[in-house]
């Protein structure tokens, strides 16, 4: 299992602040594909990805027990 955290518009699109996903291993890109399957309304435009509290790329390996955070751009006035 991995824990996935959603922030801002990602939280609104998924309807969740976080969820646990069954995971056998793979890349962050594959996690993103899985999340898209679970929540098709999510937009990935400008989203930063963190693995275990460190920003990284989609090629990073994700293992069971890891925490993945999706952080979209924030706007305000």
N, CA, C and O atoms as a Tripos MOL2 file, in Angstrom:
@<TRIPOS>MOLECULE
protein
  308   307    77     0     0
PROTEIN
NO_CHARGES

@<TRIPOS>ATOM
      1 N           0.8440   -1.1860    0.0000 N.3       1 UNK1
      2 CA          0.0000    0.0000    0.0000 C.3       1 UNK1
      3 C           0.8810    1.2390    0.0000 C.2       1 UNK1
      4 O           1.9590    1.2590    0.5950 O.2       1 UNK1
      5 N           0.3980    2.2720   -0.6830 N.am      2 UNK2
      6 CA          1.0150    3.5910   -0.5980 C.3       2 UNK2
      7 C          -0.0670    4.5730   -0.1590 C.2       2 UNK2
      8 O          -1.2600    4.3280   -0.3420 O.2       2 UNK2
      9 N           0.3620    5.6680    0.4140 N.am      3 UNK3
     10 CA         -0.5810    6.7290    0.7660 C.3       3 UNK3
     11 C          -0.4100    7.8460   -0.2430 C.2       3 UNK3
     12 O           0.7090    8.2680   -0.5370 O.2       3 UNK3
     13 N          -1.5330    8.3220   -0.7740 N.am      4 UNK4
     14 CA         -1.5350    9.4110   -1.7410 C.3       4 UNK4
     15 C          -2.2270   10.6080   -1.0990 C.2       4 UNK4
     16 O          -3.3310   10.4950   -0.5670 O.2       4 UNK4
     17 N          -1.5550   11.7560   -1.1590 N.am      5 UNK5
     18 CA         -2.1000   12.9960   -0.6010 C.3       5 UNK5
     19 C          -2.4720   13.9320   -1.7390 C.2       5 UNK5
     20 O          -1.7150   14.0940   -2.6960 O.2       5 UNK5
     21 N          -3.6470   14.5470   -1.6280 N.am      6 UNK6
     22 CA         -4.1280   15.4810   -2.6440 C.3       6 UNK6
     23 C          -4.2800   16.8640   -2.0160 C.2       6 UNK6
     24 O          -4.7480   16.9900   -0.8850 O.2       6 UNK6
     25 N          -3.8810   17.8980   -2.7550 N.am      7 UNK7
     26 CA         -3.9910   19.2680   -2.2690 C.3       7 UNK7
     27 C          -4.7380   20.1280   -3.2860 C.2       7 UNK7
     28 O          -4.7520   19.8400   -4.4830 O.2       7 UNK7
     29 N          -5.3570   21.1920   -2.7740 N.am      8 UNK8
     30 CA         -6.0310   22.2320   -3.5850 C.3       8 UNK8
     31 C          -6.9840   21.6040   -4.6140 C.2       8 UNK8
     32 O          -7.8720   20.8370   -4.2430 O.2       8 UNK8
     33 N          -6.8030   21.9250   -5.9050 N.am      9 UNK9
     34 CA         -7.7300   21.4540   -6.9380 C.3       9 UNK9
     35 C          -7.7260   19.9320   -7.0770 C.2       9 UNK9
     36 O          -8.7300   19.3430   -7.4790 O.2       9 UNK9
     37 N          -6.6070   19.2950   -6.7460 N.am     10 UNK10
     38 CA         -6.5490   17.8330   -6.7980 C.3      10 UNK10
     39 C          -7.4700   17.2410   -5.7270 C.2      10 UNK10
     40 O          -8.1370   16.2310   -5.9500 O.2      10 UNK10
     41 N          -7.4920   17.8870   -4.5690 N.am     11 UNK11
     42 CA         -8.3710   17.4530   -3.4780 C.3      11 UNK11
     43 C          -9.8330   17.6090   -3.8940 C.2      11 UNK11
     44 O         -10.6570   16.7330   -3.6300 O.2      11 UNK11
     45 N         -10.1480   18.7220   -4.5400 N.am     12 UNK12
     46 CA        -11.5210   18.9550   -4.9960 C.3      12 UNK12
     47 C         -11.9310   17.9510   -6.0730 C.2      12 UNK12
     48 O         -13.0430   17.4240   -6.0380 O.2      12 UNK12
     49 N         -11.0440   17.6850   -7.0230 N.am     13 UNK13
     50 CA        -11.3740   16.7790   -8.1300 C.3      13 UNK13
     51 C         -11.5400   15.3350   -7.6670 C.2      13 UNK13
     52 O         -12.3970   14.6090   -8.1720 O.2      13 UNK13
     53 N         -10.7150   14.9220   -6.7000 N.am     14 UNK14
     54 CA        -10.8040   13.5420   -6.2200 C.3      14 UNK14
     55 C         -11.8700   13.3720   -5.1400 C.2      14 UNK14
     56 O         -12.3750   12.2710   -4.9200 O.2      14 UNK14
     57 N         -12.2100   14.4880   -4.4600 N.am     15 UNK15
     58 CA        -13.1370   14.4190   -3.3430 C.3      15 UNK15
     59 C         -12.4900   13.8760   -2.0790 C.2      15 UNK15
     60 O         -13.1740   13.5450   -1.1110 O.2      15 UNK15
     61 N         -11.1590   13.7880   -2.0980 N.am     16 UNK16
     62 CA        -10.4190   13.2120   -0.9670 C.3      16 UNK16
     63 C          -9.1910   14.0500   -0.6330 C.2      16 UNK16
     64 O          -8.5880   14.6570   -1.5180 O.2      16 UNK16
     65 N          -8.8280   14.0800    0.6290 N.am     17 UNK17
     66 CA         -7.5640   14.7000    1.0350 C.3      17 UNK17
     67 C          -6.4330   13.6780    0.9190 C.2      17 UNK17
     68 O          -5.2820   14.0320    0.6610 O.2      17 UNK17
     69 N          -6.7810   12.4050    1.1160 N.am     18 UNK18
     70 CA         -5.7900   11.3350    0.9890 C.3      18 UNK18
     71 C          -6.5020   10.0070    0.7950 C.2      18 UNK18
     72 O          -7.6940    9.8720    1.0710 O.2      18 UNK18
     73 N          -5.7470    9.0370    0.3170 N.am     19 UNK19
     74 CA         -6.2660    7.6820    0.2060 C.3      19 UNK19
     75 C          -5.0950    6.7120    0.1650 C.2      19 UNK19
     76 O          -3.9710    7.0730   -0.1810 O.2      19 UNK19
     77 N          -5.3900    5.4840    0.5260 N.am     20 UNK20
     78 CA         -4.4010    4.4120    0.4500 C.3      20 UNK20
     79 C          -4.7100    3.5990   -0.7980 C.2      20 UNK20
     80 O          -5.8580    3.2420   -1.0610 O.2      20 UNK20
     81 N          -3.6540    3.3150   -1.5630 N.am     21 UNK21
     82 CA         -3.7990    2.5720   -2.8110 C.3      21 UNK21
     83 C          -2.9330    1.3150   -2.7370 C.2      21 UNK21
     84 O          -1.7740    1.3680   -2.3260 O.2      21 UNK21
     85 N          -3.5040    0.2070   -3.1320 N.am     22 UNK22
     86 CA         -2.7530   -1.0410   -3.2170 C.3      22 UNK22
     87 C          -1.6410   -0.8560   -4.2490 C.2      22 UNK22
     88 O          -1.8900   -0.3870   -5.3590 O.2      22 UNK22
     89 N          -0.4030   -1.2280   -3.8760 N.am     23 UNK23
     90 CA          0.7240   -0.9610   -4.7690 C.3      23 UNK23
     91 C           1.7450   -2.0680   -4.6790 C.2      23 UNK23
     92 O           2.1470   -2.4670   -3.5860 O.2      23 UNK23
     93 N           2.1660   -2.5670   -5.8330 N.am     24 UNK24
     94 CA          3.1660   -3.6310   -5.8990 C.3      24 UNK24
     95 C           4.5470   -3.0990   -6.2830 C.2      24 UNK24
     96 O           5.5240   -3.8470   -6.2720 O.2      24 UNK24
     97 N           4.6310   -1.8210   -6.6190 N.am     25 UNK25
     98 CA          5.8960   -1.2270   -7.0590 C.3      25 UNK25
     99 C           5.7710   -0.6970   -8.4670 C.2      25 UNK25
    100 O           4.9700   -1.1910   -9.2610 O.2      25 UNK25
    101 N           6.5560    0.2980   -8.7700 N.am     26 UNK26
    102 CA          6.5490    0.9480  -10.0780 C.3      26 UNK26
    103 C           6.9930    2.3860   -9.9160 C.2      26 UNK26
    104 O           7.4830    2.7750   -8.8560 O.2      26 UNK26
    105 N           6.8240    3.1710  -10.9580 N.am     27 UNK27
    106 CA          7.2820    4.5540  -10.9560 C.3      27 UNK27
    107 C           6.1770    5.5230  -10.5380 C.2      27 UNK27
    108 O           5.0020    5.1620  -10.4770 O.2      27 UNK27
    109 N           6.5820    6.7550  -10.2540 N.am     28 UNK28
    110 CA          5.5960    7.8000   -9.9680 C.3      28 UNK28
    111 C           4.6590    7.9940  -11.1530 C.2      28 UNK28
    112 O           3.4670    8.2400  -10.9690 O.2      28 UNK28
    113 N           5.1890    7.8850  -12.3580 N.am     29 UNK29
    114 CA          4.3480    7.9930  -13.5430 C.3      29 UNK29
    115 C           3.2390    6.9500  -13.5440 C.2      29 UNK29
    116 O           2.1120    7.2310  -13.9530 O.2      29 UNK29
    117 N           3.5610    5.7540  -13.0870 N.am     30 UNK30
    118 CA          2.5550    4.6850  -13.0050 C.3      30 UNK30
    119 C           1.5460    4.9590  -11.8890 C.2      30 UNK30
    120 O           0.3730    4.6070  -12.0080 O.2      30 UNK30
    121 N           2.0050    5.5870  -10.8080 N.am     31 UNK31
    122 CA          1.0700    6.0050   -9.7590 C.3      31 UNK31
    123 C           0.0930    7.0240  -10.3360 C.2      31 UNK31
    124 O          -1.1080    6.9580  -10.0730 O.2      31 UNK31
    125 N           0.6120    7.9700  -11.1270 N.am     32 UNK32
    126 CA         -0.2450    8.9860  -11.7410 C.3      32 UNK32
    127 C          -1.2840    8.3360  -12.6600 C.2      32 UNK32
    128 O          -2.4380    8.7620  -12.6880 O.2      32 UNK32
    129 N          -0.8820    7.3140  -13.4050 N.am     33 UNK33
    130 CA         -1.8280    6.5990  -14.2670 C.3      33 UNK33
    131 C          -2.9190    5.9340  -13.4240 C.2      33 UNK33
    132 O          -4.0970    5.9800  -13.7770 O.2      33 UNK33
    133 N          -2.5270    5.3250  -12.3260 N.am     34 UNK34
    134 CA         -3.4920    4.6680  -11.4290 C.3      34 UNK34
    135 C          -4.4790    5.6850  -10.8580 C.2      34 UNK34
    136 O          -5.6830    5.4340  -10.8030 O.2      34 UNK34
    137 N          -3.9470    6.8450  -10.4290 N.am     35 UNK35
    138 CA         -4.8060    7.8990   -9.8840 C.3      35 UNK35
    139 C          -5.7630    8.4120  -10.9680 C.2      35 UNK35
    140 O          -6.9290    8.6840  -10.6800 O.2      35 UNK35
    141 N          -5.2920    8.5440  -12.1870 N.am     36 UNK36
    142 CA         -6.1550    8.9760  -13.2860 C.3      36 UNK36
    143 C          -7.2770    7.9700  -13.5110 C.2      36 UNK36
    144 O          -8.4170    8.3560  -13.7680 O.2      36 UNK36
    145 N          -6.9580    6.6820  -13.4140 N.am     37 UNK37
    146 CA         -7.9960    5.6540  -13.5440 C.3      37 UNK37
    147 C          -9.0410    5.7890  -12.4360 C.2      37 UNK37
    148 O         -10.2380    5.6380  -12.6810 O.2      37 UNK37
    149 N          -8.5780    6.0740  -11.2130 N.am     38 UNK38
    150 CA         -9.4910    6.1950  -10.0680 C.3      38 UNK38
    151 C         -10.2910    7.4940  -10.0840 C.2      38 UNK38
    152 O         -11.4400    7.5280   -9.6430 O.2      38 UNK38
    153 N          -9.6750    8.5680  -10.5980 N.am     39 UNK39
    154 CA        -10.2820    9.9140  -10.5710 C.3      39 UNK39
    155 C         -10.0720   10.5960  -11.9290 C.2      39 UNK39
    156 O          -9.1930   11.4490  -12.0540 O.2      39 UNK39
    157 N         -10.8600   10.2360  -12.9410 N.am     40 UNK40
    158 CA        -10.6590   10.7530  -14.2980 C.3      40 UNK40
    159 C         -10.7630   12.2760  -14.4310 C.2      40 UNK40
    160 O         -10.2690   12.8370  -15.4090 O.2      40 UNK40
    161 N         -11.3880   12.9480  -13.4790 N.am     41 UNK41
    162 CA        -11.5540   14.4050  -13.5990 C.3      41 UNK41
    163 C         -10.3120   15.1790  -13.1450 C.2      41 UNK41
    164 O         -10.2790   16.4040  -13.2590 O.2      41 UNK41
    165 N          -9.3110   14.4960  -12.6420 N.am     42 UNK42
    166 CA         -8.0900   15.1750  -12.1820 C.3      42 UNK42
    167 C          -7.3150   15.7240  -13.3740 C.2      42 UNK42
    168 O          -7.1550   15.0470  -14.3900 O.2      42 UNK42
    169 N          -6.8370   16.9590  -13.2360 N.am     43 UNK43
    170 CA         -5.9760   17.5840  -14.2400 C.3      43 UNK43
    171 C          -4.5480   17.6110  -13.7030 C.2      43 UNK43
    172 O          -4.3150   17.9530  -12.5430 O.2      43 UNK43
    173 N          -3.6030   17.2490  -14.5540 N.am     44 UNK44
    174 CA         -2.2000   17.1870  -14.1430 C.3      44 UNK44
    175 C          -1.4140   18.4330  -14.5270 C.2      44 UNK44
    176 O          -0.2030   18.4760  -14.3110 O.2      44 UNK44
    177 N          -2.0690   19.4520  -15.0910 N.am     45 UNK45
    178 CA         -1.3760   20.6720  -15.5260 C.3      45 UNK45
    179 C          -0.6540   21.3470  -14.3680 C.2      45 UNK45
    180 O          -1.2840   21.7760  -13.4010 O.2      45 UNK45
    181 N           0.6610   21.4390  -14.4690 N.am     46 UNK46
    182 CA          1.4640   22.1550  -13.4870 C.3      46 UNK46
    183 C           1.6300   21.4710  -12.1420 C.2      46 UNK46
    184 O           2.1770   22.0710  -11.2160 O.2      46 UNK46
    185 N           1.1740   20.2310  -12.0070 N.am     47 UNK47
    186 CA          1.2270   19.5390  -10.7150 C.3      47 UNK47
    187 C           2.6620   19.1330  -10.3940 C.2      47 UNK47
    188 O           3.3630   18.5650  -11.2320 O.2      47 UNK47
    189 N           3.0860   19.4320   -9.1710 N.am     48 UNK48
    190 CA          4.3880   18.9710   -8.6620 C.3      48 UNK48
    191 C           4.1340   17.6910   -7.8870 C.2      48 UNK48
    192 O           3.0810   17.5250   -7.2700 O.2      48 UNK48
    193 N           5.0930   16.7980   -7.9210 N.am     49 UNK49
    194 CA          4.9580   15.5160   -7.2410 C.3      49 UNK49
    195 C           6.0620   15.3790   -6.2020 C.2      49 UNK49
    196 O           7.2310   15.6530   -6.4760 O.2      49 UNK49
    197 N           5.6710   14.9520   -5.0080 N.am     50 UNK50
    198 CA          6.6510   14.7040   -3.9470 C.3      50 UNK50
    199 C           6.5330   13.2440   -3.5120 C.2      50 UNK50
    200 O           5.4380   12.6950   -3.3860 O.2      50 UNK50
    201 N           7.6830   12.6460   -3.2900 N.am     51 UNK51
    202 CA          7.7490   11.2780   -2.7850 C.3      51 UNK51
    203 C           8.4540   11.3230   -1.4440 C.2      51 UNK51
    204 O           9.6160   11.7190   -1.3530 O.2      51 UNK51
    205 N           7.7440   10.9170   -0.4070 N.am     52 UNK52
    206 CA          8.3020   10.9440    0.9500 C.3      52 UNK52
    207 C           8.8790   12.3210    1.2860 C.2      52 UNK52
    208 O           9.9880   12.4460    1.8060 O.2      52 UNK52
    209 N           8.0770   13.3580    0.9670 N.am     53 UNK53
    210 CA          8.3470   14.7590    1.2940 C.3      53 UNK53
    211 C           9.4900   15.3950    0.5050 C.2      53 UNK53
    212 O          10.0360   16.4130    0.9310 O.2      53 UNK53
    213 N           9.8640   14.8070   -0.6470 N.am     54 UNK54
    214 CA         10.8780   15.4010   -1.5120 C.3      54 UNK54
    215 C          10.3380   15.4610   -2.9340 C.2      54 UNK54
    216 O           9.8470   14.4640   -3.4630 O.2      54 UNK54
    217 N          10.4350   16.6580   -3.5620 N.am     55 UNK55
    218 CA          9.9960   16.7840   -4.9470 C.3      55 UNK55
    219 C          10.8690   15.9050   -5.8310 C.2      55 UNK55
    220 O          12.0780   15.8000   -5.6230 O.2      55 UNK55
    221 N          10.2370   15.2720   -6.8260 N.am     56 UNK56
    222 CA         10.9830   14.3910   -7.7170 C.3      56 UNK56
    223 C          10.2670   14.2500   -9.0490 C.2      56 UNK56
    224 O           9.2150   14.8500   -9.2690 O.2      56 UNK56
    225 N          10.8520   13.4470   -9.9400 N.am     57 UNK57
    226 CA         10.2990   13.2700  -11.2860 C.3      57 UNK57
    227 C           9.4400   12.0150  -11.3640 C.2      57 UNK57
    228 O           9.4100   11.2080  -10.4350 O.2      57 UNK57
    229 N           8.7530   11.8650  -12.4720 N.am     58 UNK58
    230 CA          7.8640   10.7330  -12.6840 C.3      58 UNK58
    231 C           8.5690    9.4050  -12.8640 C.2      58 UNK58
    232 O           7.9200    8.3590  -12.8800 O.2      58 UNK58
    233 N           9.8980    9.4290  -13.0030 N.am     59 UNK59
    234 CA         10.6460    8.1820  -13.1880 C.3      59 UNK59
    235 C          11.0900    7.5700  -11.8680 C.2      59 UNK59
    236 O          11.6160    6.4570  -11.8510 O.2      59 UNK59
    237 N          10.8870    8.2740  -10.7710 N.am     60 UNK60
    238 CA         11.2870    7.7930   -9.4500 C.3      60 UNK60
    239 C          10.4900    6.5390   -9.0790 C.2      60 UNK60
    240 O           9.2800    6.4870   -9.2990 O.2      60 UNK60
    241 N          11.1520    5.5480   -8.5280 N.am     61 UNK61
    242 CA         10.4970    4.3130   -8.1020 C.3      61 UNK61
    243 C           9.7120    4.5410   -6.8080 C.2      61 UNK61
    244 O          10.1820    5.2180   -5.8940 O.2      61 UNK61
    245 N           8.5200    3.9720   -6.7480 N.am     62 UNK62
    246 CA          7.6530    4.0560   -5.5730 C.3      62 UNK62
    247 C           7.4730    2.6480   -5.0230 C.2      62 UNK62
    248 O           7.1490    1.7160   -5.7580 O.2      62 UNK62
    249 N           7.6870    2.5110   -3.7200 N.am     63 UNK63
    250 CA          7.5740    1.2030   -3.0840 C.3      63 UNK63
    251 C           6.4590    1.2230   -2.0510 C.2      63 UNK63
    252 O           6.0460    2.2870   -1.5880 O.2      63 UNK63
    253 N           5.9820    0.0560   -1.6990 N.am     64 UNK64
    254 CA          4.9620   -0.0580   -0.6730 C.3      64 UNK64
    255 C           5.4270    0.6550    0.5940 C.2      64 UNK64
    256 O           6.5790    0.5210    1.0070 O.2      64 UNK64
    257 N           4.5200    1.4100    1.2040 N.am     65 UNK65
    258 CA          4.8410    2.1770    2.4050 C.3      65 UNK65
    259 C           5.2170    3.6240    2.1270 C.2      65 UNK65
    260 O           5.2980    4.4310    3.0540 O.2      65 UNK65
    261 N           5.4480    3.9660    0.8530 N.am     66 UNK66
    262 CA          5.8040    5.3390    0.5020 C.3      66 UNK66
    263 C           4.5880    6.2610    0.5720 C.2      66 UNK66
    264 O           3.4410    5.8130    0.5490 O.2      66 UNK66
    265 N           4.8710    7.5610    0.6590 N.am     67 UNK67
    266 CA          3.8360    8.5980    0.6380 C.3      67 UNK67
    267 C           4.0690    9.4610   -0.5900 C.2      67 UNK67
    268 O           5.1540   10.0130   -0.7770 O.2      67 UNK67
    269 N           3.0450    9.5730   -1.4260 N.am     68 UNK68
    270 CA          3.0980   10.3820   -2.6410 C.3      68 UNK68
    271 C           2.1590   11.5590   -2.4650 C.2      68 UNK68
    272 O           0.9980   11.3810   -2.0980 O.2      68 UNK68
    273 N           2.6610   12.7750   -2.7290 N.am     69 UNK69
    274 CA          1.8300   13.9680   -2.6320 C.3      69 UNK69
    275 C           1.7500   14.6510   -3.9840 C.2      69 UNK69
    276 O           2.7670   14.8370   -4.6520 O.2      69 UNK69
    277 N           0.5520   15.0210   -4.3840 N.am     70 UNK70
    278 CA          0.3180   15.7570   -5.6300 C.3      70 UNK70
    279 C          -0.0660   17.1810   -5.2590 C.2      70 UNK70
    280 O          -1.0690   17.4220   -4.5880 O.2      70 UNK70
    281 N           0.7670   18.1280   -5.7180 N.am     71 UNK71
    282 CA          0.6140   19.5200   -5.3130 C.3      71 UNK71
    283 C           0.4380   20.3810   -6.5650 C.2      71 UNK71
    284 O           1.4100   20.6710   -7.2630 O.2      71 UNK71
    285 N          -0.8060   20.7890   -6.8490 N.am     72 UNK72
    286 CA         -1.0470   21.6340   -8.0270 C.3      72 UNK72
    287 C          -0.6220   23.0800   -7.7520 C.2      72 UNK72
    288 O          -0.4380   23.4760   -6.6010 O.2      72 UNK72
    289 N          -0.4690   23.8570   -8.8250 N.am     73 UNK73
    290 CA         -0.1440   25.2750   -8.6140 C.3      73 UNK73
    291 C          -1.2360   25.9670   -7.8360 C.2      73 UNK73
    292 O          -2.4150   25.6330   -7.9580 O.2      73 UNK73
    293 N          -0.8350   26.9280   -7.0420 N.am     74 UNK74
    294 CA         -1.7790   27.6680   -6.2100 C.3      74 UNK74
    295 C          -1.9270   29.0730   -6.7790 C.2      74 UNK74
    296 O          -0.9340   29.7020   -7.1460 O.2      74 UNK74
    297 N          -3.1420   29.5620   -6.8520 N.am     75 UNK75
    298 CA         -3.3510   30.9450   -7.2980 C.3      75 UNK75
    299 C          -4.1190   31.6930   -6.2390 C.2      75 UNK75
    300 O          -4.8080   31.1040   -5.4070 O.2      75 UNK75
    301 N          -3.9930   32.9530   -6.2840 N.am     76 UNK76
    302 CA         -4.7120   33.7680   -5.2980 C.3      76 UNK76
    303 C          -4.5420   35.2310   -5.6070 C.2      76 UNK76
    304 O          -3.8560   35.6050   -6.5590 O.2      76 UNK76
    305 N          -5.1570   36.0400   -4.8160 N.am     77 UNK77
    306 CA         -5.0720   37.4580   -5.1200 C.3      77 UNK77
    307 C          -4.7820   38.2960   -3.9250 C.2      77 UNK77
    308 O          -4.6830   39.5180   -4.0370 O.2      77 UNK77
@<TRIPOS>BOND
     1     1     2 1
     2     2     3 1
     3     3     4 2
     4     3     5 am
     5     5     6 1
     6     6     7 1
     7     7     8 2
     8     7     9 am
     9     9    10 1
    10    10    11 1
    11    11    12 2
    12    11    13 am
    13    13    14 1
    14    14    15 1
    15    15    16 2
    16    15    17 am
    17    17    18 1
    18    18    19 1
    19    19    20 2
    20    19    21 am
    21    21    22 1
    22    22    23 1
    23    23    24 2
    24    23    25 am
    25    25    26 1
    26    26    27 1
    27    27    28 2
    28    27    29 am
    29    29    30 1
    30    30    31 1
    31    31    32 2
    32    31    33 am
    33    33    34 1
    34    34    35 1
    35    35    36 2
    36    35    37 am
    37    37    38 1
    38    38    39 1
    39    39    40 2
    40    39    41 am
    41    41    42 1
    42    42    43 1
    43    43    44 2
    44    43    45 am
    45    45    46 1
    46    46    47 1
    47    47    48 2
    48    47    49 am
    49    49    50 1
    50    50    51 1
    51    51    52 2
    52    51    53 am
    53    53    54 1
    54    54    55 1
    55    55    56 2
    56    55    57 am
    57    57    58 1
    58    58    59 1
    59    59    60 2
    60    59    61 am
    61    61    62 1
    62    62    63 1
    63    63    64 2
    64    63    65 am
    65    65    66 1
    66    66    67 1
    67    67    68 2
    68    67    69 am
    69    69    70 1
    70    70    71 1
    71    71    72 2
    72    71    73 am
    73    73    74 1
    74    74    75 1
    75    75    76 2
    76    75    77 am
    77    77    78 1
    78    78    79 1
    79    79    80 2
    80    79    81 am
    81    81    82 1
    82    82    83 1
    83    83    84 2
    84    83    85 am
    85    85    86 1
    86    86    87 1
    87    87    88 2
    88    87    89 am
    89    89    90 1
    90    90    91 1
    91    91    92 2
    92    91    93 am
    93    93    94 1
    94    94    95 1
    95    95    96 2
    96    95    97 am
    97    97    98 1
    98    98    99 1
    99    99   100 2
   100    99   101 am
   101   101   102 1
   102   102   103 1
   103   103   104 2
   104   103   105 am
   105   105   106 1
   106   106   107 1
   107   107   108 2
   108   107   109 am
   109   109   110 1
   110   110   111 1
   111   111   112 2
   112   111   113 am
   113   113   114 1
   114   114   115 1
   115   115   116 2
   116   115   117 am
   117   117   118 1
   118   118   119 1
   119   119   120 2
   120   119   121 am
   121   121   122 1
   122   122   123 1
   123   123   124 2
   124   123   125 am
   125   125   126 1
   126   126   127 1
   127   127   128 2
   128   127   129 am
   129   129   130 1
   130   130   131 1
   131   131   132 2
   132   131   133 am
   133   133   134 1
   134   134   135 1
   135   135   136 2
   136   135   137 am
   137   137   138 1
   138   138   139 1
   139   139   140 2
   140   139   141 am
   141   141   142 1
   142   142   143 1
   143   143   144 2
   144   143   145 am
   145   145   146 1
   146   146   147 1
   147   147   148 2
   148   147   149 am
   149   149   150 1
   150   150   151 1
   151   151   152 2
   152   151   153 am
   153   153   154 1
   154   154   155 1
   155   155   156 2
   156   155   157 am
   157   157   158 1
   158   158   159 1
   159   159   160 2
   160   159   161 am
   161   161   162 1
   162   162   163 1
   163   163   164 2
   164   163   165 am
   165   165   166 1
   166   166   167 1
   167   167   168 2
   168   167   169 am
   169   169   170 1
   170   170   171 1
   171   171   172 2
   172   171   173 am
   173   173   174 1
   174   174   175 1
   175   175   176 2
   176   175   177 am
   177   177   178 1
   178   178   179 1
   179   179   180 2
   180   179   181 am
   181   181   182 1
   182   182   183 1
   183   183   184 2
   184   183   185 am
   185   185   186 1
   186   186   187 1
   187   187   188 2
   188   187   189 am
   189   189   190 1
   190   190   191 1
   191   191   192 2
   192   191   193 am
   193   193   194 1
   194   194   195 1
   195   195   196 2
   196   195   197 am
   197   197   198 1
   198   198   199 1
   199   199   200 2
   200   199   201 am
   201   201   202 1
   202   202   203 1
   203   203   204 2
   204   203   205 am
   205   205   206 1
   206   206   207 1
   207   207   208 2
   208   207   209 am
   209   209   210 1
   210   210   211 1
   211   211   212 2
   212   211   213 am
   213   213   214 1
   214   214   215 1
   215   215   216 2
   216   215   217 am
   217   217   218 1
   218   218   219 1
   219   219   220 2
   220   219   221 am
   221   221   222 1
   222   222   223 1
   223   223   224 2
   224   223   225 am
   225   225   226 1
   226   226   227 1
   227   227   228 2
   228   227   229 am
   229   229   230 1
   230   230   231 1
   231   231   232 2
   232   231   233 am
   233   233   234 1
   234   234   235 1
   235   235   236 2
   236   235   237 am
   237   237   238 1
   238   238   239 1
   239   239   240 2
   240   239   241 am
   241   241   242 1
   242   242   243 1
   243   243   244 2
   244   243   245 am
   245   245   246 1
   246   246   247 1
   247   247   248 2
   248   247   249 am
   249   249   250 1
   250   250   251 1
   251   251   252 2
   252   251   253 am
   253   253   254 1
   254   254   255 1
   255   255   256 2
   256   255   257 am
   257   257   258 1
   258   258   259 1
   259   259   260 2
   260   259   261 am
   261   261   262 1
   262   262   263 1
   263   263   264 2
   264   263   265 am
   265   265   266 1
   266   266   267 1
   267   267   268 2
   268   267   269 am
   269   269   270 1
   270   270   271 1
   271   271   272 2
   272   271   273 am
   273   273   274 1
   274   274   275 1
   275   275   276 2
   276   275   277 am
   277   277   278 1
   278   278   279 1
   279   279   280 2
   280   279   281 am
   281   281   282 1
   282   282   283 1
   283   283   284 2
   284   283   285 am
   285   285   286 1
   286   286   287 1
   287   287   288 2
   288   287   289 am
   289   289   290 1
   290   290   291 1
   291   291   292 2
   292   291   293 am
   293   293   294 1
   294   294   295 1
   295   295   296 2
   296   295   297 am
   297   297   298 1
   298   298   299 1
   299   299   300 2
   300   299   301 am
   301   301   302 1
   302   302   303 1
   303   303   304 2
   304   303   305 am
   305   305   306 1
   306   306   307 1
   307   307   308 2
@<TRIPOS>SUBSTRUCTURE
     1 UNK1         2 RESIDUE 1 A UNK
     2 UNK2         6 RESIDUE 1 A UNK
     3 UNK3        10 RESIDUE 1 A UNK
     4 UNK4        14 RESIDUE 1 A UNK
     5 UNK5        18 RESIDUE 1 A UNK
     6 UNK6        22 RESIDUE 1 A UNK
     7 UNK7        26 RESIDUE 1 A UNK
     8 UNK8        30 RESIDUE 1 A UNK
     9 UNK9        34 RESIDUE 1 A UNK
    10 UNK10       38 RESIDUE 1 A UNK
    11 UNK11       42 RESIDUE 1 A UNK
    12 UNK12       46 RESIDUE 1 A UNK
    13 UNK13       50 RESIDUE 1 A UNK
    14 UNK14       54 RESIDUE 1 A UNK
    15 UNK15       58 RESIDUE 1 A UNK
    16 UNK16       62 RESIDUE 1 A UNK
    17 UNK17       66 RESIDUE 1 A UNK
    18 UNK18       70 RESIDUE 1 A UNK
    19 UNK19       74 RESIDUE 1 A UNK
    20 UNK20       78 RESIDUE 1 A UNK
    21 UNK21       82 RESIDUE 1 A UNK
    22 UNK22       86 RESIDUE 1 A UNK
    23 UNK23       90 RESIDUE 1 A UNK
    24 UNK24       94 RESIDUE 1 A UNK
    25 UNK25       98 RESIDUE 1 A UNK
    26 UNK26      102 RESIDUE 1 A UNK
    27 UNK27      106 RESIDUE 1 A UNK
    28 UNK28      110 RESIDUE 1 A UNK
    29 UNK29      114 RESIDUE 1 A UNK
    30 UNK30      118 RESIDUE 1 A UNK
    31 UNK31      122 RESIDUE 1 A UNK
    32 UNK32      126 RESIDUE 1 A UNK
    33 UNK33      130 RESIDUE 1 A UNK
    34 UNK34      134 RESIDUE 1 A UNK
    35 UNK35      138 RESIDUE 1 A UNK
    36 UNK36      142 RESIDUE 1 A UNK
    37 UNK37      146 RESIDUE 1 A UNK
    38 UNK38      150 RESIDUE 1 A UNK
    39 UNK39      154 RESIDUE 1 A UNK
    40 UNK40      158 RESIDUE 1 A UNK
    41 UNK41      162 RESIDUE 1 A UNK
    42 UNK42      166 RESIDUE 1 A UNK
    43 UNK43      170 RESIDUE 1 A UNK
    44 UNK44      174 RESIDUE 1 A UNK
    45 UNK45      178 RESIDUE 1 A UNK
    46 UNK46      182 RESIDUE 1 A UNK
    47 UNK47      186 RESIDUE 1 A UNK
    48 UNK48      190 RESIDUE 1 A UNK
    49 UNK49      194 RESIDUE 1 A UNK
    50 UNK50      198 RESIDUE 1 A UNK
    51 UNK51      202 RESIDUE 1 A UNK
    52 UNK52      206 RESIDUE 1 A UNK
    53 UNK53      210 RESIDUE 1 A UNK
    54 UNK54      214 RESIDUE 1 A UNK
    55 UNK55      218 RESIDUE 1 A UNK
    56 UNK56      222 RESIDUE 1 A UNK
    57 UNK57      226 RESIDUE 1 A UNK
    58 UNK58      230 RESIDUE 1 A UNK
    59 UNK59      234 RESIDUE 1 A UNK
    60 UNK60      238 RESIDUE 1 A UNK
    61 UNK61      242 RESIDUE 1 A UNK
    62 UNK62      246 RESIDUE 1 A UNK
    63 UNK63      250 RESIDUE 1 A UNK
    64 UNK64      254 RESIDUE 1 A UNK
    65 UNK65      258 RESIDUE 1 A UNK
    66 UNK66      262 RESIDUE 1 A UNK
    67 UNK67      266 RESIDUE 1 A UNK
    68 UNK68      270 RESIDUE 1 A UNK
    69 UNK69      274 RESIDUE 1 A UNK
    70 UNK70      278 RESIDUE 1 A UNK
    71 UNK71      282 RESIDUE 1 A UNK
    72 UNK72      286 RESIDUE 1 A UNK
    73 UNK73      290 RESIDUE 1 A UNK
    74 UNK74      294 RESIDUE 1 A UNK
    75 UNK75      298 RESIDUE 1 A UNK
    76 UNK76      302 RESIDUE 1 A UNK
    77 UNK77      306 RESIDUE 1 A UNK
